């Protein structure tokens, strides 16, 4: 039985987004709408997986959604129709940007101090996330002293501390061992239910892991005879009763959905 829920006001809208460089069309007719999911007696954020094969234009769309790149045509709006701008979203790129001249703790404190909701509790929240992400021993180190996986986790914490309603994650599961992968996925789920309006958009090649924590899947690809990539298919995992469940990866309907997604790529 499908979990009781309603979809309420629009949080993010992509409307006829296109991108071209000269005569080269990268993206065309990108349309989708993310609505506030409301469930009885709980806060429920949104988790969207954006999936497509390498080179299809996911990174360009990622930058447009975050306001870091302007589309050639169309628009991306958030909340009550406001055009998205750089800084409106927490963005976690694959290259894990950190301040190289500050310790991990100093970088995280700088992020926490930008979030008024944390006033007075910055240090406690840094400790909380550091423990959850297995980074307690690295807080006094500089970024160049960290492994790639540690830099990635520090970068995720940095954006979580800033407290944006929107969190865009580029390959958040790459380079993580199994133990840390489980911790990161659990924490992202915790983040998604920390606030009714919290919205996570995950770009990942790890289809199984990202879909397992999502409520919606957007599949990017090309269509025969048309240049540029578009959203070929949208899968509502709530309608399929595949959202918000522990151990969902073992269910046949979930396995079949992952195969369906792969067949679209």
N, C-alpha and C positions, 0 to 999 in steps of 0.2 A: 504494500500500500504506500502510495506517495506521501512523503512527509508534509504535514499541514504547513502552508505558507501562502503569502501573497507577494506579488511584485508591485511595488508602489512607485514613488517618484523616480524620475530619471536622474542618475548620478553622472553618467558620461555618455555622450552621443558622438559617434563618428558619422558624418553626413557627406557622402559623395567625395571622400578624400582621394586625391590623386597626386602623383609625384612623377615628374619627368626631368631628365637632364638633357636639354637639347631635344633631339628627336627620339631619345631613348625613354620609353615609358616604363617606369619601375612599378608603380602602383596605380590602380584605377578602380573607381566605383566601390571604395571601401565604405561599407555601411554596417553599423551595429549599434546596439543600445544596451547599456548596462543599467539595470534598475535596482533600487533598494529592495532587497529580499527581507521580508518581515516574517518571523516565525513566532508562534505564541510562546510567551513566557521566557524568551531568551533574546540576547543580542545576536544578530547574524549578519556578518559582513559578507562580501562577495569575493569569490576567487575564480579568475578566468584564466584558462590556458590558451595561449596563442601558439599554434603549432604549424610548422611548414618546413619543407626541406631546406637545406643550406643554400644560400644565395637567392632565395625567393623574394627577399625584401623585408624580412621580419625586423631587422635592425633599424631600417629606415622608418618603418611604421612605429616602432618603439620610440624613436626620437620625436616623431610627429606627435604621438600621444602624450609625451612628456613636455611638449612645448619647446623642445630644444632645436627643432627644425620646422620650418614652415612648409605646409603642403603647397603644391602648385595650384591645386583647386580643392574646393570643399572646406570643411571645418571640423574641428574637434572642440566640443563644449562640455563643461562640467557644471554640476549642480543646476542653477537656474538659468542656464544658457550662456554663462560666461565663457569666453574663448580661453582655452588653456594657454598658460604662459609658463616659461621656464621658471622653475621654483615651486610651481603648484603641486608637483608630485615628488615623492621620494624615489630616486632612481638609483638602481644598483647595477652597474655595468660589469661585464666580465673581467675588465682589467682592474677592478677593485680599487678605486681611487681613494687614497688616504693621504694626509699631510705627512710627507716624508720627514720633516724636521720636528715633528711632535711625536711624543710617545702615543701608543694606542689609547691610553687613558685620557691624555690631554685632548686628542681628537674627539673622543666620545663625549667628554665633558663639554666641549665646544658645541657639539650637536645637541646635547641635552639642554643646554642653556638657551637654545632657540625655541624650546617648547615650553610655553607658559604653563601648561598642564602639569609639568614636572617640578615646578618651582619649589625648592627646598628638599626635593627628593631625588635630585640628579644622581648623587653618588650611589644611593640605594638601588636605583634602576640600572645603573652601569654594572653594579655587582650582580644584580639579578640576571641580566642578559649574559654577562661574562660567564657565569656559572652554567647557564642553560646551553651556551655554545662552546663550553669547554675551553674558555680563553682566560681563565683566572690567572694563570701563570704567565700570560703574555702581556698583561696590561702595562707593565713598565718598559716594555720593549719598543723599539722603533720599527716602522713597517718593513724596512729592509732586512730585519732580523726574523721575519715571519715566513712561514711556508705559504705557498699559493692558497691552500685551503684556509689557513688562518687569516690571511688578508681578506679573503672573501667573507668569512664569518664576521670579522671586524667591520667590514663595509656594510653588511646587512644590519648589524647592531646600530651603526651610525645613523642609518636612515630610520630605523625603528624609533630611535630616541627623538628624532626630529618631530615625529608625531603627525605626519601628513595623512590626510584621509586616503590618499592614493599611493600605492607602492608598486613600482614597476621593477621586475626582477629579470635580468638577462642571464640565463643559464645558472640559476642558484644552486643546482644540484651537482654541477660538474666538479670533479676532483675531490669529492667527499668519500671517505670510507663509510662502510655500512652503518657503523655505530653513530657517527656524526650525522649521516644522512637522515637517520630516523629522528635524531634530535632536532635537526633543522626543519623537517617536515612537520613535526609536532608543534614546534614553536610558531611556524607560519600559520598553522591552524589556530593556535592560541591568539595570534595577532588578528586573524580574520574575525574572531568573535569578541575582540576587545572593545569594539565600538560598532554601533549599528551601520555607520556610513563607511567603515573601513573597506577598501577595495584593493585587492591584490591582482595584478596582471602578470602572469608568468610566461616568459618565453623560454622554452626548454626543448632539447632533443630527447630528454628522458620522459617519453610520453607517459609511461605507466605511473611514475611518481607524481608528475604534475597533474595528470587527470584524476588520480586518486584523491587529491585534496581540493578539486575544483567543483564548481556547480555548473560551469558553462565551458564549452570548448569552441574556439574559433579556428577553423582550418584555412590556412592561406594556400593558394595555388594558382596555376594558370588555367585558363579555359581555352578549349580548342578554337583556333582562329582569331583569338583576341590577344593583343599585346599587354604585357604587365600583369602583375599578380592582383588578386582580389580575395575576398572572403568567399571561398567555395561552399562552405557548409558551416552551420552553427548547430551544435548539439547541446540540448538542455538536459543536463545530467539529473536535475531535480525531477523532471517529467519522467525520466527512466528509473527513478528511485535508486540512483547511484551516487547521490551526494550525501555528505555528512555522516558517513558510516566508517566505523573501524573495520579493518581487515577486508575492505571492499575488493582488494586485488585478487582475492581468492574466488570471488563470485563469477559464475559463468557469464552472466550478462555484462559484467565489467570487462572480462577478457574479450568477449565478442565486440564490445564497443572499441576497445583499443585496436583490435584487428581492423575494424571498420575505418578508424581514423588513419591507420597505416595505409590502407588501400586507397585513401583519398590523396595521399601525398605524391 
